[in-house]
């Protein structure tokens, strides 16, 4: 099982920060991105700690997301 998916077994037992820290090592950018995406989908955006909310191109991504949902 890949490192990026291992957290699913214990997802409800850990916080956002703990899961992202567990994803460190190796391809950290890719693993952290996948982990963040899964956690966001599972837990919802309201559960993301504010310190992780600095998003590059945030307005563009929100607009794109709305376009995808509405089409």
MIFIDO-417882 format. One record per atom (N, C-alpha, C): atom name; x negated, y, z negated; residue number from 1. Coordinates in Angstrom, 2 decimals, m for minus. Each point is the difference from the previous one (the first is absolute). Example, Ala and Ser with C-alpha at 12.3 -4.5 7.8 and 13.67 -1.06 7.14 Angstrom:
BEGIN
R atom    east   north      up   n
R    N  m13.19   m5.69   m7.80   1
R   CA    0.89    1.19    0.00   1
R    C   m0.90    1.20    0.00   1
R    N    0.35    1.05    0.72   2
R   CA   m0.82    1.19   m0.06   2
R    C    0.77    1.09   m0.73   2
//
This chain:
BEGIN
R atom    east   north      up   n
R    N   m0.85   m1.17    0.00   1
R   CA    0.85    1.17    0.00   1
R    C   m0.90    1.24    0.00   1
R    N    0.33    1.00    0.79   2
R   CA   m0.85    1.20    0.09   2
R    C    0.08    0.81   m1.29   2
R    N   m1.05    0.76   m0.25   3
R   CA   m0.05    0.85   m1.19   3
R    C    1.15    0.99   m0.02   3
R    N    0.36    0.51    1.18   4
R   CA    1.06    1.02    0.07   4
R    C    1.36   m0.55   m0.41   4
R    N    0.20   m1.31    0.10   5
R   CA    1.31   m0.57   m0.33   5
R    C    0.06   m0.67   m1.36   5
R    N   m1.15   m0.22   m0.64   6
R   CA   m0.02   m0.71   m1.28   6
R    C    0.82    0.68   m1.08   6
R    N    0.09    1.32    0.07   7
R   CA    0.72    0.70   m1.06   7
R    C    1.48   m0.31   m0.03   7
R    N    0.56   m0.52    1.10   8
R   CA    1.45   m0.29    0.03   8
R    C    0.41   m0.96   m1.10   8
R    N   m0.90   m0.95   m0.35   9
R   CA    0.33   m0.98   m1.03   9
R    C    0.25    0.64   m1.35   9
R    N   m0.70    1.11   m0.26  10
R   CA    0.08    0.63   m1.32  10
R    C    0.48    1.45    0.08  10
R    N    0.63    0.37    1.07  11
R   CA    0.34    1.39    0.27  11
R    C    0.76    0.67   m1.15  11
R    N    0.95   m0.66   m0.57  12
R   CA    0.83    0.62   m1.02  12
R    C   m0.73    0.21   m1.32  12
R    N   m1.16   m0.63   m0.16  13
R   CA   m0.73    0.09   m1.26  13
R    C   m1.01    1.14   m0.03  13
R    N   m0.28    0.64    1.15  14
R   CA   m1.05    0.99    0.07  14
R    C    0.51    1.35    0.49  14
R    N   m0.72    1.03   m0.34  15
R   CA    0.35    1.35    0.44  15
R    C   m0.63    0.29    1.36  15
R    N    0.38    1.12    0.59  16
R   CA   m0.58    0.46    1.26  16
R    C   m1.51    0.06   m0.11  16
R    N   m0.48    0.70   m1.02  17
R   CA   m1.44    0.22   m0.15  17
R    C   m0.75   m1.32   m0.16  17
R    N    0.52   m0.90   m0.80  18
R   CA   m0.65   m1.30   m0.19  18
R    C   m0.10   m0.77    1.31  18
R    N    1.05    0.04    0.80  19
R   CA   m0.02   m0.73    1.27  19
R    C   m1.01    0.60    0.97  19
R    N   m0.07    1.32    0.08  20
R   CA   m0.96    0.62    0.91  20
R    C   m1.43   m0.24   m0.45  20
R    N   m0.23   m0.01   m1.30  21
R   CA   m1.34   m0.30   m0.51  21
R    C   m0.37   m1.44    0.32  21
R    N    0.94   m0.93   m0.10  22
R   CA   m0.26   m1.40    0.32  22
R    C   m0.33   m0.18    1.49  22
R    N    0.46    0.91    0.83  23
R   CA   m0.21   m0.12    1.44  23
R    C   m1.38    0.48    0.43  23
R    N   m0.81    0.50   m0.92  24
R   CA   m1.32    0.53    0.36  24
R    C   m0.95   m1.11    0.43  24
R    N   m1.03    0.38    0.74  25
R   CA   m1.02   m0.94    0.44  25
R    C    0.20   m0.38    1.45  25
R    N   m1.10   m0.24    0.71  26
R   CA    0.10   m0.40    1.40  26
R    C    0.56    1.12    0.85  26
R    N    1.03   m0.28    0.75  27
R   CA    0.67    0.98    0.87  27
R    C    0.95    0.83   m0.85  27
R    N   m0.54    0.86   m0.83  28
R   CA    0.83    0.71   m0.98  28
R    C    1.06    0.88    0.63  28
R    N   m0.34    0.69    1.08  29
R   CA    0.99    0.87    0.63  29
R    C    1.20   m0.79    0.49  29
R    N   m0.26   m1.07    0.71  30
R   CA    1.09   m0.82    0.55  30
R    C    0.81   m0.69   m1.07  30
R    N   m0.69   m0.60   m0.97  31
R   CA    0.69   m0.72   m1.07  31
R    C    0.83    0.96   m0.85  31
R    N   m0.58    1.14   m0.34  32
R   CA    0.74    0.98   m0.80  32
R    C    1.21    0.54    0.76  32
R    N   m0.16    0.21    1.31  33
R   CA    1.12    0.49    0.81  33
R    C    1.13   m1.02    0.04  33
R    N   m0.34   m1.25    0.20  34
R   CA    1.02   m1.06    0.04  34
R    C    0.66   m0.14   m1.37  34
R    N   m0.82   m0.01   m1.05  35
R   CA    0.53   m0.11   m1.36  35
R    C    0.95    1.16   m0.30  35
R    N   m0.42    1.21    0.34  36
R   CA    0.85    1.17   m0.22  36
R    C    1.30   m0.08    0.77  36
R    N   m0.08   m0.48    1.24  37
R   CA    1.22   m0.13    0.82  37
R    C    0.97   m1.01   m0.61  37
R    N   m0.51   m1.15   m0.42  38
R   CA    0.85   m1.01   m0.62  38
R    C    0.62    0.52   m1.30  38
R    N   m0.83    0.64   m0.83  39
R   CA    0.51    0.52   m1.26  39
R    C    1.04    1.09    0.23  39
R    N   m0.24    0.86    0.97  40
R   CA    0.97    1.04    0.32  40
R    C    1.32   m0.57    0.46  40
R    N   m0.07   m1.03    0.85  41
R   CA    1.22   m0.63    0.49  41
R    C    0.73   m0.73   m1.12  41
R    N   m0.74   m0.65   m0.87  42
R   CA    0.61   m0.80   m1.06  42
R    C    0.51    0.84   m1.17  42
R    N   m0.83    0.93   m0.46  43
R   CA    0.33    0.78   m1.20  43
R    C    0.68    1.32    0.29  43
R    N   m0.20    0.54    1.20  44
R   CA    0.57    1.29    0.37  44
R    C   m0.96    1.14   m0.25  44
R    N    0.17    1.05    0.76  45
R   CA   m0.91    1.14   m0.04  45
R    C    0.01    0.69   m1.37  45
R    N    1.10   m0.06   m0.71  46
R   CA    0.09    0.65   m1.31  46
R    C   m0.92   m0.63   m1.05  46
R    N   m0.46   m1.22    0.24  47
R   CA   m0.88   m0.69   m0.95  47
R    C   m1.48    0.27    0.27  47
R    N   m0.32    0.71    1.09  48
R   CA   m1.40    0.28    0.32  48
R    C   m0.49    1.10   m0.94  48
R    N   m1.11   m0.25   m0.74  49
R   CA   m0.54    1.06   m0.86  49
R    C   m0.37    1.23    0.83  49
R    N    0.23    1.17   m0.55  50
R   CA   m0.27    1.26    0.71  50
R    C   m1.44    0.09    0.48  50
R    N   m0.95   m0.56   m0.74  51
R   CA   m1.40    0.10    0.40  51
R    C   m0.30   m0.75    1.30  51
R    N    0.91   m0.89    0.43  52
R   CA   m0.17   m0.71    1.27  52
R    C    0.80    0.62    1.13  52
R    N    0.63    1.12   m0.23  53
R   CA    0.91    0.58    0.99  53
R    C   m0.64    0.98    0.98  53
R    N   m1.31    0.17   m0.03  54
R   CA   m0.67    0.85    0.98  54
R    C   m0.03   m0.77    1.32  54
R    N    0.81    0.43    0.94  55
R   CA    0.16   m0.71    1.27  55
R    C   m0.41    0.92    1.14  55
R    N   m0.92   m0.49    0.83  56
R   CA   m0.38    0.76    1.18  56
R    C    1.14   m0.04    1.01  56
R    N    0.25    1.12    0.65  57
R   CA    1.06    0.10    1.02  57
R    C    1.37   m0.37   m0.57  57
R    N    0.25    0.37   m1.24  58
R   CA    1.23   m0.39   m0.69  58
R    C    1.26    0.44    0.75  58
R    N    0.06    1.26    0.42  59
R   CA    1.20    0.49    0.69  59
R    C    0.24   m0.75    1.30  59
R    N   m1.08   m0.25    0.74  60
R   CA    0.12   m0.72    1.27  60
R    C    0.49   m1.44   m0.24  60
R    N   m0.52   m0.65   m1.03  61
R   CA    0.41   m1.37   m0.31  61
R    C    1.46   m0.07   m0.45  61
R    N    0.42    0.96   m0.80  62
R   CA    1.41    0.04   m0.43  62
R    C    0.92    0.19    1.20  62
R    N   m0.37    0.92    0.88  63
R   CA    0.79    0.24    1.21  63
R    C    0.08   m1.27    0.85  63
R    N   m1.13   m0.66    0.19  64
R   CA   m0.04   m1.22    0.79  64
R    C    0.86   m1.09   m0.64  64
R    N   m0.10   m0.14   m1.32  65
R   CA    0.82   m0.99   m0.71  65
R    C    1.49    0.25    0.18  65
R    N    0.40    1.26   m0.08  66
R   CA    1.42    0.33    0.19  66
R    C    0.44   m0.29    1.43  66
R    N   m0.87    0.27    0.97  67
R   CA    0.33   m0.30    1.40  67
R    C    0.18   m1.50    0.20  67
R    N   m0.86   m0.79   m0.62  68
R   CA    0.09   m1.46    0.13  68
R    C    1.31   m0.50   m0.61  68
R    N    0.34    0.49   m1.17  69
R   CA    1.22   m0.43   m0.69  69
R    C    1.25    0.40    0.77  69
R    N   m0.02    1.19    0.59  70
R   CA    1.19    0.52    0.68  70
R    C    0.16   m0.48    1.44  70
R    N   m0.97   m0.69    0.53  71
R   CA    0.12   m0.48    1.39  71
R    C    0.21   m1.47    0.08  71
//
